[in-house]
Amino acid sequence: MTLTTSPSHAQAPTASAAPFDALAPLRLPLDLRLSPEQFELVCSENREAVLELAADGRVIAMTPTGSETSGRNSELLFQLHQFAKASGGWKVFESSGGFRLPDGSVVSPDASLIRLERWQALTVDERRSFAPLCPDLVVELASPSDEGPRGLTALRRKMVAYQANGARLGWLLIPSDQAVEVWPASGAPQRLDATDVLDAGPAFPGLQLQLAEIWAA
């Protein structure tokens, strides 16, 4: 299969050729399969695109979040940063950070935590690329619709993958129901409704989410 060249290497358009549009959506063949290394090259040439890589090599185009979801994600990250600074020993990542999981997929949770010693054990090159590990805590925010890569069906598949690849805890936040699915390191998830404070338990001592503040954001 032939990949098109990047704008910096493309020849100047002729009178009959359409000019390059940097804002045009990325179009990929449905049967395209990439290795993590090839996926990284695609991402480097399409920095405005929000992409993930499935374990089977499929490229998944993620739609931008709505403003309401973005506001809630900001509140979520604020609370995680407060915890990390107060307790020490943790590093917080937001939704643009990609991780290369053991199964070969490359994913970007809406928010995540990694033990500082795990992060510091990585090489400089590994930190600058898609870090080759699964975060200790992964958090996903569901969109109002169950459709698309940010819907509940797709996010539950991601939670299964996080669990299978070593996440110690996963939280799937469902703002439309003001509910949370708690995904442990193994076993079935538990749904919590009408919960004001979400406690991470002994694996993350002191970590609590004030859910009312996230729902209201």
Buried (B, 14 or more C-beta within 10 A) or exposed (E): EEEEEEEEEEEEEEEEEEEEEEEEEEEBEEEEBBEBEBBBEBBEBBEEBBBBBBBEBBBBBBEEBEEEBBBBBBBBBBBBBEBBEEEEEBBBBBBEBBBBBEEBBBBBBBBBBBBEEBBEEBEEEBEEBBBBBBBBBBBBBBBEEBEEBBBBEBBBEBBEBBBBBEBBBBBBBBBEEBBBBBBBEEEEBEEBEEBEEBEBEEEBEEBEBBBEBBBEB
